[in-house]
């Protein structure tokens, strides 16, 4: 796979997650502040989450200092951004997503731009944070059945549009 739009250094620094990282042989650390027991307790109290609840702008930390932003639109578009590099325009990787709310934990399918689907799980805790199992997920592999130190995303806005002048990468 070749990414002419992102230098190898930028790709490594950007923390593009899920299948993008896994296909490059990189790893993602889950949120280190939540122990598995705490994560399970928080997840167990979730109720009545709908697909509309995930639309918006979410920010999480894949590893210390490795911030990632997800923008999920109501029509199934998924944009992933990282803090821009100085003197470079903001870039967003465009993908598609589907939410499966009929299972517990709920399913999240992310159709990668370069092909393949990452099937993972997510849930919302009582504080409104979205917990997503990123570590250990790869395109084409079975969906995890339980959380193992999920990455925690905080909803920072209900906005589902990209910042002005963002370059979309498909």
WOFENCOR-V173383 format. One record per pair of residues at least 12 apart in sequence whose ideal C-beta (glycine too) atoms are under 8 Angstrom apart, sorted by sequence separation. I is the first residue (numbers start at 1). GAP is how many residues later the second one is. D is the distance in whole Angstrom. If there is no record, write none. Layout:
# WOFENCOR-V173383
i=I gap=GAP d=D
i=I gap=GAP d=D
This chain:
# WOFENCOR-V173383
i=57 gap=12 d=6
i=58 gap=12 d=5
i=68 gap=12 d=6
i=69 gap=12 d=5
i=80 gap=12 d=7
i=81 gap=12 d=8
i=97 gap=12 d=6
i=107 gap=12 d=7
i=108 gap=12 d=5
i=120 gap=12 d=6
i=121 gap=12 d=5
i=136 gap=12 d=7
i=11 gap=13 d=7
i=15 gap=13 d=8
i=57 gap=13 d=7
i=58 gap=13 d=8
i=68 gap=13 d=7
i=69 gap=13 d=7
i=79 gap=13 d=4
i=80 gap=13 d=5
i=97 gap=13 d=5
i=98 gap=13 d=8
i=107 gap=13 d=7
i=108 gap=13 d=7
i=120 gap=13 d=5
i=135 gap=13 d=7
i=12 gap=14 d=7
i=57 gap=14 d=5
i=58 gap=14 d=7
i=68 gap=14 d=6
i=79 gap=14 d=7
i=96 gap=14 d=8
i=97 gap=14 d=7
i=107 gap=14 d=6
i=108 gap=14 d=5
i=120 gap=14 d=7
i=133 gap=14 d=5
i=135 gap=14 d=7
i=56 gap=15 d=8
i=67 gap=15 d=7
i=79 gap=15 d=6
i=80 gap=15 d=7
i=95 gap=15 d=6
i=96 gap=15 d=4
i=106 gap=15 d=7
i=107 gap=15 d=8
i=133 gap=15 d=7
i=56 gap=16 d=6
i=67 gap=16 d=6
i=78 gap=16 d=7
i=79 gap=16 d=8
i=95 gap=16 d=6
i=105 gap=16 d=4
i=106 gap=16 d=6
i=131 gap=16 d=7
i=134 gap=16 d=7
i=135 gap=16 d=7
i=55 gap=17 d=5
i=77 gap=17 d=7
i=78 gap=17 d=4
i=95 gap=17 d=6
i=105 gap=17 d=7
i=106 gap=17 d=6
i=120 gap=17 d=5
i=133 gap=17 d=5
i=134 gap=17 d=5
i=54 gap=18 d=5
i=55 gap=18 d=6
i=77 gap=18 d=8
i=78 gap=18 d=6
i=95 gap=18 d=5
i=105 gap=18 d=5
i=119 gap=18 d=7
i=132 gap=18 d=6
i=133 gap=18 d=8
i=55 gap=19 d=5
i=77 gap=19 d=6
i=78 gap=19 d=4
i=94 gap=19 d=6
i=104 gap=19 d=8
i=118 gap=19 d=5
i=131 gap=19 d=4
i=132 gap=19 d=5
i=76 gap=20 d=5
i=77 gap=20 d=8
i=93 gap=20 d=6
i=118 gap=20 d=7
i=131 gap=20 d=7
i=71 gap=21 d=7
i=76 gap=21 d=6
i=118 gap=21 d=5
i=131 gap=21 d=6
i=132 gap=21 d=6
i=1 gap=22 d=6
i=52 gap=22 d=7
i=76 gap=22 d=6
i=117 gap=22 d=6
i=119 gap=22 d=7
i=121 gap=22 d=6
i=130 gap=22 d=8
i=131 gap=22 d=8
i=1 gap=23 d=8
i=99 gap=23 d=8
i=116 gap=23 d=3
i=117 gap=23 d=7
i=118 gap=23 d=8
i=119 gap=23 d=7
i=120 gap=23 d=6
i=121 gap=23 d=5
i=129 gap=23 d=5
i=130 gap=23 d=4
i=108 gap=24 d=7
i=115 gap=24 d=8
i=116 gap=24 d=6
i=119 gap=24 d=4
i=120 gap=24 d=6
i=121 gap=24 d=8
i=123 gap=24 d=8
i=129 gap=24 d=6
i=72 gap=25 d=6
i=121 gap=25 d=8
i=129 gap=25 d=6
i=130 gap=25 d=7
i=121 gap=26 d=7
i=128 gap=26 d=8
i=129 gap=26 d=7
i=112 gap=27 d=6
i=128 gap=27 d=6
i=122 gap=28 d=8
i=31 gap=29 d=7
i=31 gap=30 d=7
i=78 gap=32 d=6
i=29 gap=33 d=6
i=28 gap=34 d=5
i=29 gap=34 d=4
i=28 gap=35 d=7
i=107 gap=36 d=6
i=105 gap=41 d=7
i=105 gap=42 d=7
i=17 gap=45 d=6
i=54 gap=45 d=6
i=15 gap=47 d=5
i=15 gap=48 d=7
i=51 gap=48 d=4
i=51 gap=50 d=6
i=15 gap=51 d=4
i=17 gap=51 d=6
i=50 gap=51 d=6
i=15 gap=52 d=8
i=16 gap=52 d=8
i=49 gap=52 d=6
i=13 gap=53 d=8
i=15 gap=53 d=5
i=14 gap=54 d=8
i=113 gap=56 d=7
i=49 gap=57 d=7
i=113 gap=57 d=5
i=43 gap=62 d=7
i=17 gap=63 d=7
i=16 gap=64 d=6
i=16 gap=66 d=7
i=15 gap=67 d=6
i=14 gap=68 d=4
i=54 gap=68 d=8
i=13 gap=69 d=8
i=92 gap=70 d=5
i=53 gap=71 d=7
i=13 gap=72 d=8
i=58 gap=72 d=6
i=60 gap=72 d=8
i=62 gap=72 d=7
i=90 gap=72 d=8
i=20 gap=73 d=7
i=90 gap=73 d=6
i=49 gap=74 d=7
i=92 gap=74 d=5
i=94 gap=74 d=5
i=10 gap=75 d=6
i=49 gap=75 d=5
i=90 gap=75 d=7
i=91 gap=75 d=7
i=92 gap=75 d=7
i=94 gap=75 d=7
i=54 gap=76 d=7
i=89 gap=76 d=6
i=90 gap=76 d=4
i=91 gap=76 d=5
i=92 gap=76 d=5
i=93 gap=76 d=5
i=94 gap=76 d=5
i=16 gap=77 d=6
i=46 gap=77 d=5
i=89 gap=77 d=7
i=90 gap=77 d=7
i=91 gap=77 d=8
i=92 gap=77 d=7
i=46 gap=78 d=5
i=89 gap=78 d=5
i=91 gap=78 d=6
i=46 gap=79 d=7
i=43 gap=80 d=5
i=45 gap=80 d=7
i=46 gap=80 d=8
i=45 gap=81 d=5
i=81 gap=81 d=8
i=43 gap=82 d=6
i=42 gap=83 d=4
i=70 gap=83 d=7
i=79 gap=83 d=6
i=42 gap=84 d=7
i=6 gap=85 d=7
i=42 gap=85 d=8
i=81 gap=85 d=7
i=5 gap=86 d=7
i=74 gap=86 d=7
i=69 gap=87 d=8
i=73 gap=87 d=4
i=43 gap=88 d=6
i=71 gap=88 d=8
i=72 gap=88 d=7
i=42 gap=89 d=7
i=62 gap=89 d=6
i=71 gap=89 d=6
i=79 gap=89 d=7
i=61 gap=90 d=8
i=71 gap=90 d=8
i=19 gap=91 d=7
i=23 gap=91 d=8
i=60 gap=91 d=5
i=61 gap=91 d=8
i=71 gap=91 d=6
i=18 gap=92 d=6
i=20 gap=92 d=7
i=39 gap=92 d=6
i=60 gap=92 d=6
i=19 gap=93 d=5
i=60 gap=93 d=4
i=18 gap=94 d=7
i=20 gap=94 d=8
i=59 gap=94 d=6
i=60 gap=94 d=7
i=58 gap=95 d=4
i=59 gap=95 d=6
i=58 gap=96 d=7
i=19 gap=97 d=6
i=34 gap=97 d=8
i=58 gap=97 d=6
i=59 gap=97 d=5
i=57 gap=98 d=7
i=58 gap=98 d=7
i=19 gap=99 d=5
i=56 gap=99 d=5
i=57 gap=99 d=5
i=18 gap=100 d=5
i=56 gap=100 d=8
i=57 gap=100 d=4
i=56 gap=101 d=6
i=57 gap=101 d=8
i=18 gap=102 d=7
i=56 gap=102 d=5
i=57 gap=102 d=5
i=30 gap=103 d=8
i=55 gap=103 d=7
i=56 gap=103 d=7
i=57 gap=103 d=7
i=30 gap=104 d=7
i=43 gap=104 d=6
i=56 gap=104 d=6
i=30 gap=105 d=5
i=55 gap=105 d=6
i=28 gap=106 d=5
i=29 gap=106 d=7
i=28 gap=107 d=5
i=40 gap=107 d=7
i=27 gap=108 d=7
i=39 gap=108 d=5
i=39 gap=110 d=7
i=36 gap=111 d=7
i=39 gap=111 d=6
i=36 gap=112 d=6
i=1 gap=113 d=6
i=36 gap=113 d=6
i=35 gap=114 d=8
i=22 gap=115 d=7
i=23 gap=115 d=8
i=34 gap=115 d=6
i=18 gap=116 d=6
i=22 gap=116 d=4
i=23 gap=116 d=7
i=34 gap=116 d=7
i=17 gap=117 d=5
i=22 gap=117 d=7
i=32 gap=117 d=7
i=19 gap=118 d=8
i=30 gap=118 d=7
i=31 gap=118 d=6
i=34 gap=118 d=6
i=18 gap=119 d=6
i=19 gap=119 d=6
i=30 gap=119 d=4
i=31 gap=119 d=7
i=33 gap=119 d=8
i=19 gap=120 d=4
i=30 gap=120 d=6
i=31 gap=120 d=5
i=30 gap=121 d=5
i=31 gap=121 d=4
i=28 gap=123 d=7
i=17 gap=134 d=8
i=5 gap=162 d=8
i=6 gap=163 d=8
i=5 gap=164 d=5
